């Protein structure tokens, strides 16, 4: 399966006290084992590293290794102002609502990303 992975899911997978930890951990394990493929916005690495640095006692080396592992086979895409508005349009036109995971934002971003040509 291929989908947009929200940074909040990657963070929750590493934090045992998160209400969605088990579901997030299962999702991330599928990515790390190569079962699922992910697409993430370029800011993903910074969001995950920053959140884990603030909220865990893991070392910077461990956090960066985790982020690198998640990104090893990921498609990383940029979201500029036009893309951000297109994602907002997908979310509002489809009236997306979703329990976590995945988030409504993830679904909107994936809806936008899936309408674009895949890189060769």
C-alpha positions in Angstrom: 0.0 0.0 0.0 1.2 3.5 -0.7 0.0 6.6 1.3 1.0 9.9 2.8 2.3 9.4 6.3 1.6 12.3 8.6 4.4 13.2 11.0 2.1 12.8 14.0 1.8 9.1 13.2 5.6 8.7 13.1 5.8 10.5 16.4 3.0 8.5 18.1 4.7 5.3 17.0 7.6 6.2 19.2 5.7 7.4 22.2 4.1 4.7 24.4 1.8 7.2 26.2 0.1 8.3 23.0 -3.5 7.1 22.7 -2.9 6.0 19.1 0.5 4.4 19.8 -0.5 0.8 18.9 -2.1 1.7 15.6 0.7 4.2 14.7 3.4 1.6 15.6 1.7 -1.0 13.4 1.6 1.5 10.5 5.2 2.5 10.9 6.4 -1.1 11.3 4.8 -1.8 7.9 6.8 1.0 6.4 10.0 0.0 8.0 9.6 -3.6 6.9 8.9 -2.5 3.3 5.3 -3.7 3.2 4.0 -0.2 2.7 5.4 2.7 0.8 5.1 6.3 1.9 5.0 9.8 0.5 5.8 12.6 2.8 6.2 16.4 2.5 9.7 17.7 2.8 9.0 19.2 6.2 8.3 15.7 7.6 11.9 15.0 8.8 12.0 18.3 10.7 8.6 17.8 12.2 9.3 14.3 13.5 12.8 15.1 14.8 11.6 18.2 16.5 8.6 16.5 18.2 10.7 13.6 19.4 13.4 15.8 20.7 11.0 17.8 22.7 8.9 14.9 24.0 11.3 11.9 24.5 14.6 11.2 26.1 16.0 9.6 23.0 19.3 10.8 21.7 19.7 12.9 18.7 21.6 10.0 17.0 18.7 7.6 17.6 16.1 10.1 16.5 17.9 10.9 13.3 18.4 7.2 12.6 14.7 6.6 13.0 13.8 9.5 10.6 16.4 8.3 8.1 14.9 4.8 8.2 11.4 6.1 7.5 12.7 8.2 4.6 14.9 5.5 3.1 12.4 4.5 0.4 9.9 7.4 0.8 8.9 9.8 -1.9 9.5 13.2 -0.5 7.5 16.0 -2.1 7.4 19.7 -1.7 4.2 21.7 -0.9 4.4 25.3 -2.2 1.6 27.9 -1.9 -0.3 26.5 -4.9 -0.1 22.9 -3.7 -1.2 24.0 -0.2 -4.3 25.6 -1.6 -5.0 22.6 -3.8 -4.8 20.3 -0.7 -7.2 22.7 1.1 -9.5 22.4 -1.9 -9.4 18.6 -1.7 -10.2 18.7 2.0 -13.1 21.2 1.7 -14.6 19.7 -1.5 -14.6 16.2 -0.1 -15.5 17.3 3.4 -12.9 14.9 4.7 -13.3 13.7 8.3 -11.2 10.9 9.6 -10.2 9.4 13.0 -6.5 9.0 13.5 -4.8 7.4 11.8 -5.0 8.5 9.1 -5.8 12.2 9.6 -8.1 14.2 7.4 -5.0 16.3 6.4 -3.2 13.1 5.3 -6.2 12.1 3.2 -6.4 15.5 1.6 -2.6 15.5 0.9 -2.8 12.0 -0.6 -5.8 13.0 -2.7 -3.8 15.9 -4.0 -0.6 13.9 -4.4 -2.4 11.0 -6.2 -3.8 13.3 -8.8 -0.2 14.3 -9.8 2.1 12.3 -12.1 4.3 9.9 -10.3 8.1 10.6 -10.7 10.0 8.2 -13.0 
